[in-house]
């Protein structure tokens, strides 16, 4: 017969950042708009959509779809762009 003895029933706490937060810093939408450049297509220097524009458009579409208002998103970046 095998006897099992539980020594510690406390869950182990792991001091680890979630993947999305690892090596990133929070920024505001205003900072993202003012301090980050708009990416361009390298072949012809055609401007692409910026991260700030994408966030604004997504929030506007969600508001239009179900009429709800949403809080500002939590934005994290690994480095200035």
N, C-alpha and C positions, 0 to 999 in steps of 0.2 A: 504494500500500500504506500502511495506517495502522499506526503503531508505538505500542504502549502501554507506558508505563513506570510501574511501581508504586513510589511514593516512600516510603510508610510502611505497613507491614503491621500495626502495632499498632492494636488496636481503640480507637476514641475513647471516652474515659470521660466520661460525662455525670453531673454532680453534681446529681441531681434526685431528689426524694422520690417514691415511688410515690403514685398518686392517693389511696389509702386513708390514707396517712400524712400527706399534705399538710395543714398547718394543724390538726393534731390533737395531742393529748397522751395518753400512756398513763395509765390508771387501773387500780387493782386492783378486784376484784369487791367487796371489803369497802368500799372508798371509794364505789363506785357505789351500793351498798346504803345506806350511811349518809348520804351527802352529796347525793344527787340525789333530787328529788321524784318522786312517782308521777304520771304524766299523768292528766288527767281529761277526760271527754267534756264539752264546753262547754255543751251544751244543758241537761243536768240534773246536772252535777257528778259523774257516775258514774265511780268510779276505773277506770282501764284497767290492763293488765298493765305493770309496770315493766320497764325494760331488764334489771335484775338478776334478776327473776323469770323472764323469757324465757330468759336464759342458763342459769339453774339447771334449768328445766324441759327445755330442749333437751339439756343434759348428762345429766340423769336418763333421758330417753327413749333416748338413744344407748347408755347403759350397760345399760338393760333389754333393748334389741334384740339386742345381740351380746355382752353380758356383759363387755365390756372397760372398763377404767378410762381416763379421759382426763386429760391435764394441764389446768391452768387455762387458759382462753382468754386471748389477748392482746386487751385491750379498749382502744379509743381513742375519745376524745370531742373534739369541736371546742370545746365550751363546757359549763359546768355547766348542768344542767337542773333 
